[in-house]
Amino acid sequence: MNFTVAIVGRPNVGKSTLFNRLAGKRQAIVDDSPGVTRDRREGVAHLGDLTFTIVDTAGFEESAPETLSGRMRAQTETALTSADAIMFMIDARAGLTPTDRAFADVVRRAGKPTILIANKSESRAGDAGAYESYALGLGDPVALSAEHGEGMSNLYDALREALPEQTELPGEDEANATKEHPIRVAVIGRPNVGKSTLINRLLGEERLLTGPEAGITRDTIAVPLAWNGNKFLVHDTAGMRRRARVDDKIEKMSVGDALESIRFADVVIVLMDNAQAFEEQDLRLVDFAEREGRAIVLGFNKWDLEEGGQGMITKLRAEADLMLPQVKGVPVIALSGLTGFGLERLMDAVLEAHHVWNKRVTTNALNRWFEDATNSNPPPAVSGRRLKLNYMTQAKARPPSFVVFCTRADAVPDSYTRYLVNSLREAFDMPGTPIRLMLREKKNPFAHKATRQR
């Protein structure tokens, strides 16, 4: 992997913050003042299992060539010419500006694979700007927060899609390298629930160290797995206790490594001890995986010690739906990593969860459902004024994300949003996967006329 990516955009959108996060240390000075970066700076970036050269550039500004700003712009254009791919960044909270639109034209003329990044998307304040960026014509935006590290797995996927040949992983089938990548699976859970034992049983060999002592696994270990003709990259992680109980430096680093593996996974298997299921930490881990937008499968290990049978499994499914409503219908699998019981069902559930996580719904089918859903249960009136929900579209998959265009988006109650999400799950068969639903206000086409009349 020897390729170069340039981060470009107008001043103060967070280019240097992303550069520092990818480079793994503070190499570029970051400040709220625009124009801190002047020269282009290169560093070695690490994103998941990718290593490449990253270039931080000065903010793009319209200026005469002989001025300082003009010379800074020339440096940026040089970076565009020499890069294999471009990360074009906007500030999602501020929305599109004329400078963004002008720079988008420059990027388009460069003719390089481009990843559109909507930075500062850690809150709902960035939703409107992220979806407004579709107007630039540079493809689907990658919503992330360079400061907080959110959305980096989506950036990883976008980079591999933009440069399939350069990002090919060692050991991948050359014939399918540009089409089919192994499904990344993270196995997480509390200490001593049997994560390493489960992976060893899947591999058919004692690849990972196991034992009765809690906390044997420290580093996150990735091992390739072929199962019934499908390729996986399975990550064994350290057991994660509640944060208040973690005081050892090595354990803190191990937990941080495990959390990072969740962010870059396609599917997360949350493994629980069948005798102590749904502990508070189990629920926290599922919630973290859901907030990161990963597909989820619940595995209940040590089933060889349980005599409850089918009735016990039914009870666990009911408990999962009750205690984890944000992933209603999540697959629940009884298994034993020691004996191999349930492993076929587990891997089938991983494949199905991955399929649902990648699901796309056609706009026509989506709006037919949307019309029926809003007619049978109209949104409530707020302050005596009716809320109007106009139409809906799917913005992206992985996880399925939808946008509802409406009036007074901030007035739509959370309960009505939950109703739409649950109806979506049922209508389009998307059990258990995280679903993102954003509300966006339609622009008033007569607003400019009202301004002129004043």
For each residue, the residues with C-beta under 8 A, 3 or more apart:
1: 50 51 52 166 167
2: 52 53 166
3: 52 53 84 85 163 166 167
4: 52 53 54 55 82 83 84 85
5: 45 52 53 54 55 83 84 85 86 87 159
6: 40 54 55 57 76 79 80 82 83 85 86 87
7: 15 18 19 54 55 56 57 87 89
8: 15 57 60 76 79 80 86 87 88 89 103 107
9: 13 15 59 60 88 89 90 100 103 117
10: 13 59 60 61 90 97 99 100 103
11: 34 35 58 59 60 61
12: 32 33 34 35 59 91
13: 9 10 59 89 90 91 119 120
14: 17 18 89 91 119 120 146 147
15: 7 8 9 18 19 37 56 57 59 89
16: 19 20 28 29 30 36 37 56
17: 14 20 21 30 119 146 147
18: 7 14 15 21 22 87 89 117 119 146
19: 7 15 16 22 23 27 28 41 43 45 54 56
20: 16 17 23 25 26 27 28 30
21: 17 18 24 146 149 152
22: 18 19 43 45 46 47 54
23: 19 20 27 28 43 44 45 46 54
24: 21 46
25: 20
26: 20 30
27: 19 20 23 41 43
28: 16 19 20 23 37 41 56
29: 16 36 37
30: 16 17 20 26 36
31: 36
32: 12
33: 12 36
34: 11 12 59
35: 11 12 38 58 59 69 72
36: 16 29 30 31 33
37: 15 16 28 29 41 56 57 58 59
38: 35 58 68 72 75
39: 58 75
40: 6 55 56 57 58 75 76 78 79
41: 19 27 28 37 55 56
42: 53 54 55 56
43: 19 22 23 27 53 54 56
44: 23 51 52 53 54
45: 5 19 22 23 50 51 52 53 54
46: 22 23 24 50 51
47: 22 50 52 152 155 156 159
48: 152 153 156 264
49: 169 222
50: 1 45 46 47 156 159 160 167
51: 1 44 45 46
52: 1 2 3 4 5 44 45 47 166
53: 2 3 4 5 42 43 44 45
54: 4 5 6 7 19 22 23 42 43 44 45
55: 4 5 6 7 40 41 42 79 82 83
56: 7 15 16 19 28 37 40 41 42 43
57: 6 7 8 15 37 40 75 76 79
58: 11 35 37 38 39 40 72 73 75 76
59: 9 10 11 12 13 15 34 35 37 72
60: 8 9 10 11 73 76 99 102 103 106
61: 10 11 69 72 73 99
62: 99 102
63: 67 68 69 70 73
64: 67 70
65: 70 71 74
66: 70 71
67: 63 64 70 71
68: 38 63 71 72
69: 35 61 63 72 73
70: 63 64 65 66 67 73 74
71: 65 66 67 68 74 75
72: 35 38 58 59 61 68 69 75 76
73: 58 60 61 63 69 70 76 77
74: 65 70 71 77 78
75: 38 39 40 57 58 71 72 78 79
76: 6 8 40 57 58 60 72 73 79 80
77: 73 74 80 81 106
78: 40 74 75 81 82
79: 6 8 40 55 57 75 76 82 83
80: 6 8 76 77 83 86 106 107 110 112
81: 77 78 110
82: 4 6 55 78 79
83: 4 5 6 55 79 80 86 112
84: 3 4 5 112 113 163 166
85: 3 4 5 6 112 113 114 115 159 162 163
86: 5 6 8 80 83 107 110 112 113 114 115
87: 5 6 7 8 18 114 115 117
88: 8 9 103 104 107 114 115 116 117 138
89: 7 8 9 13 14 15 18 117 119
90: 9 10 13 94 96 100 116 117 118 119 129 133 136 141
91: 12 13 14 94 95 119 120 129
92: 95 118 119 120 121 125 126 127 128 129 130 133 141 143
93: 120 125 126 129
94: 90 91 97 129
95: 91 92 128 129 132
96: 90 100 101 129 132 133 135 136
97: 10 94 100 101
98: 101 102
99: 10 60 61 62 102 103
100: 9 10 90 96 97 103 104 136
101: 96 97 98 104 105 136
102: 60 62 98 99 105 106
103: 8 9 10 60 88 99 100 106 107
104: 88 100 101 107 108 136 137 138
105: 101 102 108 109
106: 60 77 80 102 103 109 110
107: 8 80 86 88 103 104 110 112 114 138
108: 104 105 111 114 137 138
109: 105 106
110: 80 81 86 106 107 114
111: 108
112: 80 83 84 85 86 107
113: 84 85 86 162 163
114: 85 86 87 88 107 108 110 138 139 162
115: 85 86 87 88 139 142 155 158 159 162
116: 88 90 133 136 138 139 140 141 142
117: 9 18 87 88 89 90 141 142 144 155
118: 90 92 121 126 129 130 133 141 142 143 144
119: 13 14 17 18 89 90 91 92 144 145 146
120: 13 14 91 92 93 126 145 146 147
121: 92 118 126 127 129 130 143 144 145 150 151
122: 126 145 147 148 150
123: 126
124: 127 438
125: 92 93 128
126: 92 93 118 120 121 122 123 129 130 143
127: 92 121 124 130 131 438 439 440
128: 92 95 125 131 132 440 441
129: 90 91 92 93 94 95 96 118 121 126 132 133
130: 92 118 121 126 127 133 141 143
131: 127 128 134 141 395 403 438 440
132: 95 96 128 129 135
133: 90 92 96 116 118 129 130 136 138 141
134: 131 137 140 141
135: 96 132
136: 90 96 100 101 104 116 133
137: 104 108 134
138: 88 104 107 108 114 116 133
139: 114 115 116
140: 116 134 395 396
141: 90 92 116 117 118 130 131 133 134
142: 115 116 117 118 151 154 155 158
143: 92 118 121 126 130 151 154
144: 117 118 119 121 150 151 152 154 155
145: 119 120 121 122 148 149 150 151
146: 14 17 18 21 119 120 149
147: 14 17 120 122
148: 122 145
149: 21 145 146 152 263
150: 121 122 144 145 292
151: 121 142 143 144 145 154 155
152: 21 47 48 144 149 155 156 263 264
153: 48 156 157 263 264 265 292 293 294
154: 142 143 144 151 157 158 293 398
155: 47 115 117 142 144 151 152 158 159
156: 47 48 50 152 153 159 160 264
157: 153 154 160 161 398
158: 115 142 154 155 161 162
159: 5 47 50 85 115 155 156 162 163 167
160: 50 156 157 163 164 167 181
161: 157 158 164
162: 85 113 114 115 158 159
163: 3 84 85 113 159 160 166 167
164: 160 161 167 168 177 178
165: 168 177 178
166: 1 2 3 52 84 163
167: 1 3 50 159 160 163 164
168: 164 165 172 177 178
169: 49 172 177 181 182
170:
171: 224
172: 168 169 176 177 181 182
173: 176 177 180 231
174: 177
175:
176: 172 173 179 180
177: 164 165 168 169 172 173 174 180
178: 164 165 168
179: 176
180: 173 176 177 231
181: 160 169 172 231
182: 169 172 224 231 232 233
183: 230 231 232 233 266 267 350 351 354
184: 232 233 235 264 265 266 267
185: 232 233 234 235 265 266 267 268 269 350
186: 235 237 258 261 262 264 265 267 268 269 294
187: 195 198 199 234 235 236 237 269 271
188: 195 237 240 258 261 262 268 269 270 271 285 289
189: 193 195 239 240 270 271 272 282 285
190: 193 239 240 241 272 273 279 281 282 285
191: 214 215 238 239 240 241
192: 212 213 214 215 239 273
193: 189 190 239 271 272 273 301 302
194: 197 198 271 273 301 302 337 338
195: 187 188 189 198 199 217 236 237 239 271
196: 199 200 208 209 210 216 217 236
197: 194 200 201 210 337 338
198: 187 194 195 201 202 271 299 301 335 337 343
199: 187 195 196 202 203 207 208 223 234 236 337
200: 196 197 203 205 206 207 208 210 337
201: 197 198 204 337 338 340 343
202: 198 199 225 227 234 343 347
203: 199 200 207 223 225
204: 201
205: 200
206: 200 210
207: 199 200 203 223
208: 196 199 200 217 221 223 236
209: 196 216 217
210: 196 197 200 206 216
211: 216
212: 192
213: 192 216
214: 191 192 239
215: 191 192 218 238 239 251
216: 196 209 210 211 213
217: 195 196 208 209 221 236 237 238 239 254
218: 215 238 250 251 254
219: 238 254 257
220: 235 236 237 238 254 257 258 260 261
221: 208 217 235 236
222: 49 233 234 235 236
223: 199 203 207 208 233 234 236
224: 171 182 231 232 233 234
225: 202 203 231 232 233 234
226: 229 230 231 232
227: 202 230 232 347
228: 347
229: 226
230: 183 226 227 347 351
231: 173 180 181 182 183 224 225 226
232: 182 183 184 185 224 225 226 227 350
233: 182 183 184 185 222 223 224 225
234: 185 187 199 202 222 223 224 225
235: 184 185 186 187 220 221 222 261 265
236: 187 195 196 199 208 217 220 221 222 223
237: 186 187 188 195 217 220 240 257 258 261
238: 191 215 217 218 219 220 251 254 255 257 258
239: 189 190 191 192 193 195 214 215 217
240: 188 189 190 191 237 255 258 259 281 285
241: 190 191 245 246 251 255 281
242: 245 246 280 281 284
243: 246
244:
245: 241 242
246: 241 242 243 251 252 255
247: 251 252
248: 251 252
249: 252 253
250: 218 253 254
251: 215 218 238 241 246 247 248 254 255
252: 246 247 248 249 255 256
253: 249 250 256 257
254: 217 218 219 220 238 250 251 257 258
255: 238 240 241 246 251 252 258 259
256: 252 253 259 260
257: 219 220 237 238 253 254 260 261
258: 186 188 220 237 238 240 254 255 261 262
259: 240 255 256 262 263 288
260: 220 256 257 263 264
261: 186 188 220 235 237 257 258 264 265
262: 186 188 258 259 265 268 288 289 292 294
263: 149 152 153 259 260 292
264: 48 152 153 156 184 186 260 261
265: 153 184 185 186 235 261 262 268 294
266: 183 184 185 294 295 354 357 398
267: 183 184 185 186 294 295 296 297 350 353 354 357
268: 185 186 188 262 265 289 294 295 296 297
269: 185 186 187 188 297 298 299 346 350
270: 188 189 282 285 286 289 296 297 298 299
271: 187 188 189 193 194 195 198 299 301
272: 189 190 193 276 277 278 279 282 298 299 300 301
273: 190 192 193 194 276 277 300 301 302
274: 277 300 301 302 303 305 306 334
275: 302 305 306
276: 272 273 279
277: 272 273 274 282 300 316 319
278: 272 282 283 319 320 323
279: 190 272 276 282 283
280: 242 283 284
281: 190 240 241 242 284 285
282: 189 190 270 272 277 278 279 285 286
283: 278 279 280 286 287 323 324
284: 242 280 281 287 288
285: 188 189 190 240 270 281 282 288 289
286: 270 282 283 289 290 296 298 324 327 330
287: 283 284 290 291 324 326
288: 259 262 284 285 291 292
289: 188 262 268 270 285 286 292 294 296
290: 286 287 293 294 296 326 327 434
291: 287 288 434
292: 150 153 262 263 288 289
293: 153 154 290 398 399 434 436
294: 153 186 262 265 266 267 268 289 290 357 399 434
295: 266 267 268 353 354 356 357 399 432 433 434
296: 267 268 270 286 289 290 327 330 331 353 432 433 434
297: 267 268 269 270 330 331 333 346 349 350 353 432
298: 269 270 272 286 316 320 330 331 332 333
299: 198 269 270 271 272 333 335 346
300: 272 273 274 277 303 316 332 333 334 335
301: 193 194 198 271 272 273 274 335 336 337
302: 193 194 273 274 275 305 306 336 337 338
303: 274 300 306 334 335 336 341 342
304: 336 338 339 341
305: 274 275 302
306: 274 275 302 303 312 334
307:
308: 311 312 313 315
309: 312 313
310: 313 314
311: 308 314 315
312: 306 308 309 315 316 334
313: 308 309 310 316 317 332 334
314: 310 311 317 318
315: 308 311 312 318 319
316: 277 298 300 312 313 319 320 332 334
317: 313 314 320 321 332
318: 314 315 321 322
319: 277 278 315 316 322 323
320: 278 298 316 317 323 324 330 332
321: 317 318 324 325 328 329
322: 318 319 325
323: 278 283 319 320
324: 283 286 287 320 321 327 328 330
325: 321 322 328
326: 287 290 434
327: 286 290 296 324 330 432 433 434
328: 321 324 325 422 425 431 432
329: 321 425 431 432
330: 286 296 297 298 320 324 327 431 432
331: 296 297 298 349 352 353 431 432
332: 298 300 313 316 317 320
333: 297 298 299 300 342 345 346 349
334: 274 300 303 306 312 313 316 341 342
335: 198 299 300 301 303 341 342 343 345 346
336: 301 302 303 304 339 340 341 342
337: 194 197 198 199 200 201 301 302 340
338: 194 197 201 302 304
339: 304 336
340: 201 336 337 343
341: 303 304 334 335 336
342: 303 333 334 335 336 345 346
343: 198 201 202 335 340 346 347
344: 347 348
345: 333 335 342 348 349
346: 269 297 299 333 335 342 343 349 350
347: 202 227 228 230 343 344 350 351
348: 344 345 351 352
349: 297 331 333 345 346 352 353
350: 183 185 232 267 269 297 346 347 353 354
351: 183 230 347 348 354 355
352: 331 348 349 355 356
353: 267 295 296 297 331 349 350 356 357 432 433
354: 183 266 267 295 350 351 357 358
355: 351 352 358 359
356: 295 352 353 359 400 429 430 431 432 433
357: 266 267 294 295 353 354 397 398 399 400 433
358: 354 355 397 398
359: 355 356 397 400 428 430 433
360: 394 397 400
361: 365 366 394 400 428
362: 365 366
363: 366 367 393 394
364: 367 368
365: 361 362 368 369 428
366: 361 362 363 369 370 392 393 394 402
367: 363 364 370 371 391 392
368: 364 365 371 372
369: 365 366 372 373 423 424 427 428
370: 366 367 373 374 389 391 392 404
371: 367 368 374 375
372: 368 369 375 376
373: 369 370 376 377 419 420 423 427
374: 370 371 377 378 379 389
375: 371 372 378
376: 372 373
377: 373 374 419
378: 374 375
379: 374 386 387 389 412 413 416
380: 387 413 416
381: 384 385 386 387
382: 385 387 408 411 413
383: 411
384: 381
385: 381 382 408
386: 379 381
387: 379 380 381 382 406 407 408 411 412
388: 406 407
389: 370 374 379 392 404 405 406 412
390: 405 406 407 442
391: 367 370 404 405
392: 366 367 370 389 402 403 404 405
393: 363 366 402 403 405
394: 360 361 363 366 397 400 401 402 403
395: 131 140 401 402 403 438
396: 140 400 401
397: 357 358 359 360 394 400 401
398: 154 157 266 293 357 358
399: 293 294 295 357 433 434 435 436
400: 356 357 359 360 361 394 396 397 424 430 433 435 436
401: 394 395 396 397 435 436 437 438
402: 366 392 393 394 395 424 435 436 437 438
403: 131 392 393 394 395 437 438 439 440
404: 370 389 391 392 420 437 438 439 440
405: 389 390 391 392 393 440 441 442
406: 387 388 389 390 409 412 439 440 441 442
407: 387 388 390 441 442
408: 382 385 387 411 412 441
409: 406 412 439 440 441
410: 439
411: 382 383 387 408
412: 379 387 389 406 408 409 416 417 439
413: 379 380 382 416 417
414: 417 418
415: 418 419
416: 379 380 412 413 419 420
417: 412 413 414 420 421 437 439
418: 414 415 421 422
419: 373 377 415 416 422 423
420: 373 404 416 417 423 424 437
421: 417 418 424 425 435 437
422: 328 418 419 425 426
423: 369 373 419 420 426 427
424: 369 400 402 420 421 427 428 430 435 437
425: 328 329 421 422 428 429 430 431 435
426: 422 423 429
427: 369 373 423 424
428: 359 361 365 369 424 425
429: 356 425 426
430: 356 359 400 424 425 433 435
431: 328 329 330 331 356 425
432: 295 296 297 327 328 329 330 331 353 356
433: 295 296 327 353 356 357 359 399 400 430
434: 290 291 293 294 295 296 326 327 399
435: 399 400 401 402 421 424 425 430
436: 293 399 400 401 402
437: 401 402 403 404 417 420 421 424
438: 124 127 131 395 401 402 403 404
439: 127 403 404 406 409 410 412 417
440: 127 128 131 403 404 405 406 409
441: 128 405 406 407 408 409
442: 390 405 406 407
443: 447
444: 447
445:
446: 449 450
447: 443 444 450 451
448: 451 452
449: 446 452 453
450: 446 447 453 454
451: 447 448 454
452: 448 449
453: 449 450
454: 450 451
